Amino acid sequence: MIRIGLLLAVATGVTANVADHPVVSNSLTSTEGTVTTPATPQAQVPEVVPESEDKLEEEVSSSTSTTSTTTTTTTESTTTTSTTSTTTLPTTTLVPPTNQFGCYNADPDLCRTHTGDCECAPDPTIPDALYCCNATDINKAISCADGSWKYIHMRNLTVRELVLNVSNRYIKTLLSLSITDGSIHKISSSLARYSSPLCLNISNNNISEIQDRAFKELRNLTMLDISHNNLSSIPIQYSTLTPFRWLDVRENKPMLCKHLLEAVKHNITFVQEQETFCLTSRTFNWFESEVVIRLQQLQAADQLQQNCPRLCRCELERLNFDLNNTEKKTITAKVNCSGLNFTDFPETLPPDTVTLDVSNNNGEGSNL
């Protein structure tokens, strides 16, 4: 018996062996030897001593009829054998395509080998998934491929202004929309009302502007990836996007710290926060110059301000990381309460304060 091993393709690229499936050979020959189909017994024609010419003809006729019946039986047996040996192999089991954030990302090789007039095609290994290559119009590209899709990934989309007016026909069932690796200057308009995507990925498109209303109707959105663009702000209205939890803003060189701080205050989790930076400005308090800082420094500065004594000025002096545990971090702070006519030391100070300046506080009854 021949055993055929099937491979089960999964979204993460990991492969696993599926249980062997027995297959009946069409040739009735296996690696263990040749199987011979038993011959159908032939009817025995008795030997007849001809008594007369008429009787002899009658016996011959009877013999011929018996042989014909035997041939018919043999033919039926052969037909049965042929039908039994025809086996349809099961198709490869398909698996859900999303990563831990609910995002579908098509295999880049699909666009390298894509052919045909239609810019979109069903993903050969992912159910309900559509990938598109080198498109210039979202609706036109998607409508070329018939079907109802839960996952769409468009690569190399080239438009100066992307208007997110994707047809309701697709948005109603869509769980993940990715538009990546293209050339887009601006995103305007908004998706249809009550659009269903849980994940929106618009990374690596050279985007420099996204209108505030662009994502306002994404009421189910949990993950937004705007990494590797030229954005300085985050176009999210947190009050209307209750389920929103994850944000990727890496490699947006002019991303301003005040927008990241707003996300921090709404308990948003940053993807790979160790690689997330922001730009301070002269109008943004706590910092005296325009510098690029890590997200951890911004979070520490925010915590420092919350613990700063009233009227005093608090600044980060040093941010310390445990090399064996990057999640563990401590800060040292300096607190300036000079020239405020204080009569006593502040009742509370930020944790790990190493410098306290209370000079020029000579108020009446001062203990300083």
C-alpha positions in Angstrom: 0.0 0.0 0.0 1.4 3.5 -0.9 1.2 6.2 1.8 1.3 9.8 0.7 2.5 12.4 3.3 0.7 15.7 3.1 2.0 19.0 4.5 -0.2 21.2 6.5 0.6 24.9 5.8 0.0 27.3 8.6 0.0 31.2 8.7 3.2 31.3 10.7 5.1 29.4 8.1 5.5 26.3 10.4 4.8 23.0 8.7 3.6 19.8 10.3 3.0 16.3 9.0 -0.6 15.3 8.5 -1.6 11.7 9.2 -0.9 9.4 6.2 -3.8 8.6 4.0 -4.0 5.2 2.3 -4.5 5.4 -1.5 -5.6 2.6 -3.6 -3.4 2.2 -6.7 -5.1 2.4 -10.1 -2.7 -0.1 -11.5 -3.4 -2.6 -8.6 0.4 -2.8 -8.1 2.0 -1.9 -4.8 5.6 -1.8 -3.5 4.9 -5.0 -1.7 4.2 -7.0 -4.9 1.7 -7.4 -7.7 -1.9 -8.1 -6.9 -3.6 -10.3 -9.4 -7.4 -10.0 -9.7 -8.9 -13.5 -9.6 -10.3 -14.6 -12.9 -14.0 -15.0 -13.2 -14.8 -18.7 -13.5 -15.8 -19.6 -17.0 -18.9 -21.8 -17.6 -18.0 -25.3 -18.6 -19.5 -26.5 -21.9 -20.2 -30.3 -21.7 -18.9 -32.6 -24.3 -21.8 -33.6 -26.5 -21.9 -36.6 -28.8 -23.9 -35.3 -31.8 -26.9 -37.5 -32.5 -28.1 -35.3 -35.3 -27.2 -32.2 -37.2 -30.2 -30.2 -35.8 -29.4 -31.2 -32.2 -25.8 -30.2 -32.7 -26.7 -26.8 -33.8 -29.0 -26.4 -30.7 -26.1 -27.4 -28.3 -23.7 -25.0 -30.0 -26.2 -22.2 -29.7 -26.6 -22.9 -26.0 -22.9 -22.9 -25.5 -22.5 -19.6 -27.2 -25.1 -18.0 -25.0 -23.4 -19.2 -21.9 -20.0 -17.8 -23.1 -21.6 -14.4 -23.7 -23.0 -14.3 -20.2 -19.6 -15.1 -18.8 -18.1 -12.2 -20.8 -20.7 -9.8 -19.4 -19.9 -10.9 -15.9 -16.2 -10.3 -16.5 -16.8 -6.8 -17.8 -18.9 -5.9 -14.7 -16.1 -7.2 -12.5 -13.5 -5.0 -14.3 -15.8 -1.9 -14.0 -16.1 -2.5 -10.2 -12.4 -2.7 -9.8 -11.8 0.5 -11.7 -14.3 2.4 -9.6 -12.8 1.2 -6.3 -9.3 2.2 -7.3 -10.2 5.8 -8.1 -9.3 7.9 -5.0 -9.6 11.7 -4.6 -6.8 13.1 -2.4 -8.0 15.4 0.4 -7.0 19.1 0.1 -4.5 20.7 2.5 -6.1 21.9 5.6 -6.3 25.7 5.8 -5.7 27.7 8.9 -6.6 31.2 10.2 -4.1 33.7 8.8 -3.8 36.3 11.6 -0.9 37.0 13.9 -1.4 37.8 17.6 -2.8 41.2 16.8 -5.4 39.9 14.4 -3.6 41.1 11.3 -3.2 39.3 8.0 0.0 39.7 6.1 0.3 37.9 2.8 3.5 36.1 1.8 5.7 38.6 -0.2 6.5 35.9 -2.7 2.9 35.9 -3.9 3.4 39.3 -5.5 6.7 38.2 -7.0 5.1 35.4 -8.9 1.7 37.0 -9.5 0.5 36.9 -13.1 -2.7 37.8 -14.9 -4.7 41.0 -15.7 -6.4 41.2 -12.3 -4.3 42.9 -9.6 -5.8 40.8 -6.8 -6.1 37.0 -6.3 -7.2 34.6 -3.5 -4.4 33.6 -1.2 -3.7 29.9 -2.2 -3.1 28.8 1.4 -5.3 31.1 3.5 -9.1 30.9 3.5 -11.1 34.0 2.8 -7.9 36.0 2.1 -7.2 38.2 -0.8 -3.8 39.7 -1.8 -3.3 42.5 -4.3 -0.1 43.7 -6.1 0.8 47.1 -7.7 -2.7 48.5 -7.6 -3.7 52.1 -8.2 -7.4 51.9 -7.2 -8.6 50.0 -4.2 -12.2 49.3 -5.3 -11.3 48.5 -8.9 -8.6 46.1 -7.8 -10.8 44.2 -5.2 -13.8 44.0 -7.5 -11.7 42.2 -10.1 -11.7 39.1 -7.8 -15.1 37.7 -7.0 -15.8 36.6 -3.5 -16.4 37.6 0.1 -13.2 38.4 1.9 -12.3 38.6 5.6 -8.6 39.5 5.0 -7.1 41.8 2.4 -3.5 42.8 1.9 -2.5 45.3 -0.8 1.2 45.7 -1.6 2.9 48.4 -3.6 -0.2 50.7 -3.9 0.7 53.9 -5.6 -1.5 56.9 -5.1 -0.8 60.5 -4.0 -4.0 60.7 -1.9 -5.6 57.5 -0.6 -9.4 57.9 -0.1 -10.6 55.1 2.2 -14.0 54.7 0.4 -13.7 50.9 0.2 -17.1 49.5 -0.8 -19.5 48.4 2.0 -19.6 45.0 0.3 -16.1 44.2 1.5 -16.0 46.2 4.8 -19.0 44.4 6.3 -17.1 41.1 6.4 -13.5 42.4 6.6 -11.5 41.6 9.8 -8.0 42.8 8.6 -7.0 45.4 6.1 -3.3 45.9 5.2 -2.0 48.4 2.7 1.8 48.3 2.9 5.1 48.9 1.0 3.6 51.5 -1.4 3.8 55.2 -2.1 1.1 57.2 -0.4 1.4 60.9 0.5 -1.9 61.5 2.3 -4.9 59.6 3.7 -8.2 61.4 3.6 -11.9 60.6 4.0 -12.9 57.7 6.1 -14.0 54.1 5.9 -17.7 53.3 5.8 -19.7 53.7 9.0 -19.4 50.8 11.4 -16.6 49.3 9.4 -15.6 45.9 10.9 -11.7 45.6 10.7 -10.0 44.6 13.9 -6.6 45.4 12.4 -5.5 48.2 10.1 -1.9 48.1 8.8 -0.7 51.0 6.7 3.0 50.6 7.4 5.9 51.5 5.1 4.1 53.8 2.7 6.0 57.1 3.1 2.8 58.7 4.5 3.2 62.2 5.9 -0.4 63.2 6.6 -3.6 61.4 7.9 -6.7 63.3 8.4 -8.2 63.1 11.9 -11.5 61.6 10.7 -9.9 58.9 8.6 -10.3 56.1 11.2 -13.2 57.4 13.3 -15.6 54.8 12.1 -13.4 51.8 13.0 -15.4 51.1 16.1 -14.0 47.5 16.4 -10.3 48.4 15.8 -7.9 46.8 18.3 -4.6 47.2 16.4 -3.2 50.1 14.3 0.2 49.8 12.5 1.5 53.2 11.2 5.1 52.3 11.5 7.8 53.3 8.9 6.2 56.4 7.7 6.8 60.2 8.1 4.0 61.0 10.6 4.3 63.4 13.5 0.9 62.6 15.1 -1.4 59.7 15.8 -4.8 60.1 14.1 -6.8 58.3 16.8 -9.8 59.5 18.7 -9.5 57.3 21.7 -12.9 58.1 23.1 -14.7 56.5 20.2 -12.4 53.5 19.8 -13.1 51.6 23.0 -11.5 48.3 22.1 -8.3 49.9 20.8 -5.3 48.3 22.5 -2.2 48.0 20.4 -0.2 50.6 18.4 3.0 50.4 16.3 4.6 53.8 15.6 8.2 52.8 15.0 10.4 54.6 12.5 8.3 57.8 12.3 11.2 60.2 12.7 9.2 63.4 13.4 6.7 61.6 15.8 6.1 64.1 18.6 6.3 62.9 22.2 3.1 64.7 23.2 1.1 62.3 20.9 2.8 59.3 22.4 2.1 60.6 25.9 -1.6 60.8 25.1 -1.6 57.2 24.0 0.2 56.3 27.2 -2.5 58.0 29.3 -5.1 55.9 27.5 -3.2 52.6 28.5 -2.3 51.8 24.9 0.3 49.1 24.5 3.1 49.9 22.1 4.5 47.1 19.8 8.2 46.7 20.4 8.5 49.7 22.7 12.2 49.3 23.0 12.4 50.4 19.3 9.9 53.3 19.8 11.2 56.9 19.9 9.7 60.3 19.8 10.8 63.9 19.3 10.6 66.5 22.0 10.1 70.1 21.2 10.8 73.5 22.8 7.1 73.9 23.5 6.8 70.6 25.1 7.5 70.8 28.9 10.1 68.8 30.8 12.7 69.1 28.1 14.8 72.1 27.2 15.7 71.2 23.6 14.6 69.1 20.7 15.9 65.7 21.2 14.9 62.1 20.4 14.1 60.1 23.4 13.0 56.5 24.0 9.4 55.7 24.9 10.6 54.5 28.3 12.0 57.9 29.0 8.8 59.6 28.1 6.8 57.2 30.4 9.3 57.9 33.2 9.0 61.7 32.7 5.2 61.4 32.9 5.4 59.5 36.1 7.8 62.0 37.5 5.5 64.9 36.8 2.6 63.2 38.5 4.7 62.9 41.7 6.3 66.4 41.5 5.6 68.7 44.4 3.2 71.6 43.7 4.9 74.7 42.1 8.3 72.8 41.9 10.0 71.8 38.7 11.0 68.2 38.3 13.4 66.7 35.7 14.8 63.4 34.9 18.4 63.1 35.8 19.1 59.6 34.7 17.1 56.6 33.4 18.6 53.3 34.4 17.9 49.9 32.9 18.5 46.4 34.1 20.4 44.7 31.3 19.1 41.4 32.4 15.5 42.6 32.5 14.6 45.4 30.1 11.2 45.8 31.7 12.8 46.8 34.9 13.8 50.4 34.9 14.5 53.0 37.5 14.9 56.8 37.2 16.8 59.4 39.3 15.2 62.8 39.5 16.1 66.3 40.5 13.6 68.6 42.1 13.9 72.4 42.0 11.8 74.3 44.6 14.0 77.4 44.8 12.7 80.9 45.1 9.1 79.9 46.0 9.0 81.3 49.5 8.5 77.9 51.0 8.8 77.7 54.8 9.4 73.9 54.9 10.5 71.0 52.8 8.0 69.5 50.4 6.0 66.8 52.1 6.5 64.3 49.3 9.1 63.9 46.6 9.3 61.7 43.5 10.8 58.2 44.0 14.6 58.1 43.6 15.1 61.9 43.9 18.8 62.6 44.2 18.8 66.4 44.0 16.6 68.8 45.8 17.1 72.6 45.4 15.3 74.7 48.1 17.5 77.8 47.9 16.1 81.3 48.1 13.2 80.3 50.3 13.3 82.8 53.1 9.7 83.1 54.0 8.6 84.1 57.5 9.0 81.2 59.9 11.1 79.3 57.4 12.7 76.0 58.5 14.9 76.0 55.5 
